[in-house]
Amino acid sequence: MDLEEILRKTRTVAIVGASANPARASHEVWTYLKSAGDYELYLVNPTITEVDGTPVYPSLADLPVVPDLVDVFRRREHLPSVLEDTIAVGAKVLWLQLGLRDEQVARDGAAAGLQVVMDRCLKVEHARR
């Protein structure tokens, strides 16, 4: 499946590593996607409880829905555990933001039936279509 199809089929997005800091990329992507209005958005970060009045969930397992796409803003060493959580909740797509690439995580994700996108910005790809 290509990026266009992923973006078209996605209805719910979980942003893992969400931040309340407007200078952080995760905040910028969330703000953009919220304004675009194409997706139901869920923020995930165990260290904060809300961003601009939007609830933040401690983990993917705590979400009230199964996200179609998990957009990851975490350091590379955390990617294997984010992959495990993504598989466990039944998401379809693991999207690693710009600068994130891990071939083993990609192989393991694909073996588990996930579509894995690496080193791409969801905001940029969405804006392109």
N, C-alpha and C positions, 0 to 999 in steps of 0.2 A: 504494500500500500504506500502511495506517495504522500508527501506532506499535505498536498491539497486535499486529498481524500481524508486524511486524519483530521484536519481542521474542519472539514465539512461534516464529518460523522460525530465529532465530539460535541457533547452537550454539557458535561460537568467536568470541571478542572479543579484539582487540588494543588495548591501551591505550597510545597514543602520547603520550609526555611523562610517563611513569610516574615517580614520585618515591619515594624511601625515607623522606622526611619525613612522619610521620603527620599533620602539620598541613596538608598539601597536599590539595587536592580530589581529585587523581588517586589518591592513596593511600587516601583515604576510600572512593571509589567502588570501587576494586579490593578492598578489605577487605570491603565490603558484598557485592559480587558473588560473591566467593570463599565467603562464609558462606552465601549463597543457594543456591549449588551448581548453578545452572541452566546455566552456561556453562563451556567450557574457556577459561581466560584466559591471555593472553600479554602480557608487559610489554615496552615498547619505549622505549629511551633510550640514546643512544650514550655517555653520560657515566658510567653506572653498570653494574655487572655482575650485581647481585642485590639483591632486596628481601626481607628476612625469610626468606632461604633459597630464594626463588624466582628462577630465572634471568631476567635482563633482556637482551633482544636489542638489538643496535645499530641495527637497521633492520627494517622490515616484510619486506624481501627475505630477511633472515636467519632468519625464523620457520620452524619445521619443518612448518607447515601454512599453508593459505590461510585467513585469518580471514574469517568471514562479515561481521563488523562491525568497523570501525575507529573507536574512540572517541578523540577528539582533545583533548588538553590542551596546546596550543601557542599561542603568540601569533599574532595575526592575520596578521602578515607571513610566517609560515611555512606558512600554509594551502595556498597553491598547490603547494608542494613536497610536502606531505603528500598532497594530492590526486593528484599525479603518482605517488607511491609506492603509493597505494591502488589506482589504476587498474592499475599495473604488476603488482601481485601478484594481481589478480583478485578482490578483495573485492567484496561486493555493496552494502554500506551504509557511507557516510561519516557519522559522527555527530559533530557539533561541539557541545561542551559549553556549558553556560550562559555567556552573555556572548560567545560566538563566533558571528559572522554575517558572511558574505561572499557577496554575491549573485553575483559572477562565478565564484567557486569552486562555488557551487550550480549555476549554469547549465552550467559546464564538466563538473561531475560528472554531472549529469543527461544531458547530451549523450553522455557516455561509458557510459551505462547504469547508473550508480549511483543508489541512492536516497540522498538527502541530507537529513539532519535537522540543523537549526541551532538554537542557543540553547536547548538542552534538556539536562537532566541525566539520564543513563542510570540512575543510582541512583533518582532520584525517579520516573521513568517506570516502572521495574521494580517499585518498591514499590507503585505505584498499582494494578497489575493483580492 
